């Protein structure tokens, strides 16, 4: 729903900016700060809305953590297996996952500084410094991407049930 009008015949008071007093405490990165909020919606958890993103029920703790990292840092711009709200960046599993075409440490380097590997003036992906995404979290994310590719279209009943 749009923000309410200030008075009859007047425009609404929006759009607004949301400001966190202590974003570090909630681990809210600047890439998650909305710009000019005009409406708010309460959505079901990601796992319920997009079961194709769920790791297998028997996935390792590292893969489970990687799923959380993906939700926090990637899902705002990328889809995975066609699942997600955004179409800003490419799908990270269809037709191929970046873990297939970035060998060795190149995927890590690309996530840290996309322009260092592929100069593209129109490139919009920000780099994720260690302050935003630790080396451990980066490893968990890559583990999750490899896992999702390995399970393909696993039936929902064999995926984790988070909700």
C-alpha positions as CSV (number, residue, x, y, z in Angstrom):
1,X,0.0,0.0,0.0
2,X,1.2,3.5,-0.7
3,X,2.0,5.9,2.2
4,X,-1.1,7.8,3.3
5,X,-1.8,11.2,1.9
6,X,-0.9,14.2,4.1
7,X,-4.4,15.7,3.6
8,X,-7.3,15.4,1.2
9,X,-6.0,16.4,-2.3
10,X,-2.4,16.4,-1.1
11,X,0.4,14.0,-2.1
12,X,1.7,11.4,0.3
13,X,4.6,12.2,2.6
14,X,6.7,9.5,0.9
15,X,9.0,8.4,-0.3
16,X,10.9,8.0,2.9
17,X,14.4,6.8,3.8
18,X,14.9,4.2,6.4
19,X,17.8,4.8,8.8
20,X,19.3,2.3,11.2
21,X,20.9,3.7,14.4
22,X,23.2,0.7,14.8
23,X,23.4,-1.3,11.5
24,X,26.4,-3.2,12.7
25,X,24.5,-4.8,15.5
26,X,21.9,-6.2,13.1
27,X,24.6,-7.0,10.5
28,X,22.8,-4.7,7.9
29,X,25.2,-3.8,5.1
30,X,24.9,-0.6,3.1
31,X,23.8,-2.7,0.1
32,X,20.6,-3.5,2.0
33,X,19.6,0.1,2.8
34,X,16.5,0.9,0.8
35,X,16.5,4.2,-1.1
36,X,13.3,6.2,-1.2
37,X,10.9,3.8,0.3
38,X,7.4,4.3,-1.0
39,X,5.6,1.1,0.3
40,X,6.2,-1.7,2.7
41,X,5.1,-5.3,2.4
42,X,5.5,-8.1,4.9
43,X,6.7,-11.2,3.0
44,X,6.9,-14.9,3.9
45,X,10.4,-16.1,4.6
46,X,12.6,-16.8,1.6
47,X,12.6,-20.5,2.2
48,X,8.8,-20.6,2.0
49,X,8.6,-18.3,-1.0
50,X,11.4,-19.9,-3.0
51,X,11.9,-23.6,-2.1
52,X,14.2,-24.0,-5.1
53,X,16.8,-22.1,-3.0
54,X,16.8,-24.6,-0.2
55,X,19.8,-26.8,0.3
56,X,19.2,-30.6,0.7
57,X,18.1,-31.6,4.2
58,X,21.4,-33.4,4.8
59,X,23.6,-30.5,3.6
60,X,26.6,-29.6,5.8
61,X,26.6,-26.8,8.3
62,X,28.9,-24.8,5.8
63,X,26.3,-25.1,3.0
64,X,23.5,-24.1,5.4
65,X,25.6,-21.0,6.4
66,X,26.2,-20.3,2.7
67,X,22.4,-20.3,2.1
68,X,22.1,-17.5,4.8
69,X,25.0,-15.6,3.2
70,X,23.3,-15.9,-0.2
71,X,20.1,-14.5,1.2
72,X,21.8,-11.6,2.9
73,X,24.2,-10.6,0.2
74,X,23.1,-11.9,-3.2
75,X,19.3,-12.4,-3.4
76,X,18.7,-8.7,-3.6
77,X,20.1,-8.7,-7.1
78,X,20.3,-12.3,-8.3
79,X,18.0,-15.3,-8.8
80,X,19.0,-18.9,-8.4
81,X,17.3,-21.7,-10.3
82,X,14.8,-19.1,-11.5
83,X,13.8,-18.4,-7.9
84,X,13.9,-14.9,-6.5
85,X,12.2,-11.5,-6.8
86,X,15.1,-9.7,-8.6
87,X,16.1,-9.5,-12.2
88,X,18.9,-7.0,-11.7
89,X,21.8,-9.5,-11.9
90,X,21.9,-12.8,-13.7
91,X,20.6,-16.1,-12.4
92,X,23.5,-17.8,-10.6
93,X,22.7,-21.3,-11.6
94,X,20.9,-21.2,-14.9
95,X,22.3,-22.1,-17.4
96,X,25.6,-22.4,-15.4
97,X,26.8,-21.6,-11.9
98,X,29.9,-19.3,-11.7
99,X,31.6,-22.1,-9.8
100,X,31.8,-23.8,-13.2
101,X,33.3,-21.0,-15.3
102,X,35.5,-19.3,-12.7
103,X,38.4,-21.6,-11.9
104,X,40.3,-21.6,-8.6
105,X,40.4,-18.3,-6.8
106,X,39.0,-16.2,-9.7
107,X,35.4,-16.5,-8.3
108,X,36.6,-15.2,-4.9
109,X,38.5,-12.3,-6.7
110,X,35.4,-11.5,-8.8
111,X,33.1,-11.3,-5.7
112,X,35.7,-9.1,-3.9
113,X,36.3,-6.8,-6.9
114,X,34.3,-7.5,-10.1
115,X,36.0,-4.9,-12.1
116,X,39.4,-6.4,-11.4
117,X,38.6,-9.4,-13.6
118,X,36.1,-8.0,-16.1
119,X,36.3,-4.2,-16.9
120,X,32.8,-3.2,-17.8
121,X,31.7,0.4,-17.4
122,X,28.0,-0.7,-17.1
123,X,28.9,-3.3,-14.5
124,X,26.7,-2.7,-11.4
125,X,27.9,-5.4,-9.0
126,X,29.6,-3.9,-6.0
127,X,32.7,-5.6,-4.6
128,X,32.3,-7.3,-1.2
129,X,35.2,-6.4,1.0
130,X,36.2,-8.5,4.0
131,X,34.5,-6.0,6.2
132,X,31.2,-6.9,4.5
133,X,31.8,-10.6,3.7
134,X,34.5,-12.4,5.6
135,X,36.7,-15.0,4.0
136,X,34.8,-17.7,6.0
137,X,31.4,-16.4,4.7
138,X,32.8,-16.2,1.1
139,X,33.8,-19.8,1.4
140,X,30.4,-20.8,2.7
141,X,28.7,-18.9,-0.1
142,X,30.8,-20.7,-2.8
143,X,30.1,-24.0,-1.0
144,X,26.4,-23.3,-1.2
145,X,26.6,-22.4,-4.9
146,X,28.4,-25.7,-5.6
147,X,25.9,-27.6,-3.6
148,X,22.9,-26.1,-5.3
149,X,24.4,-27.0,-8.7
150,X,25.0,-30.6,-7.5
151,X,21.4,-31.2,-6.3
152,X,19.8,-29.7,-9.4
153,X,16.0,-29.9,-9.1
154,X,15.8,-32.0,-6.0
155,X,12.2,-32.7,-5.0
156,X,10.9,-30.4,-2.2
157,X,10.4,-33.3,0.2
158,X,14.2,-34.0,0.0
159,X,15.1,-30.4,0.7
160,X,15.5,-28.8,4.2
161,X,12.2,-27.7,5.8
162,X,12.9,-24.3,7.4
163,X,9.4,-23.2,7.9
